[in-house]
Amino acid sequence: MLYRKLGSTGLKVSELCLGTMQFGWTTDEKNSVAVMDAFFTAGGNFVDTADIYTMWGRAAWRPPASRRKSSAGG
């Protein structure tokens, strides 16, 4: 696995990032764990765990106010 420096933090992260968007949604726990185990065994250490993914299916979800365009055209 190849790694890159994460800005000036001194941390090194794998060039590959494991996206976990489907974990717990369309991928069950058993398969999710198997994928993560394989990723970590291969040397991966960069995992996308954004909590927004579980909100996509909810009709009431709206982007944060800071990301919405203002009605004044902003």
Secondary structure, DSSP 8 states (H G I E B T S, - for coil): --EEE-TTS--EEESS-EE-TTBTTTB-HHHHHHHHHHHHHTT---EE--GGGGGTT-TT----GGGS--TT--
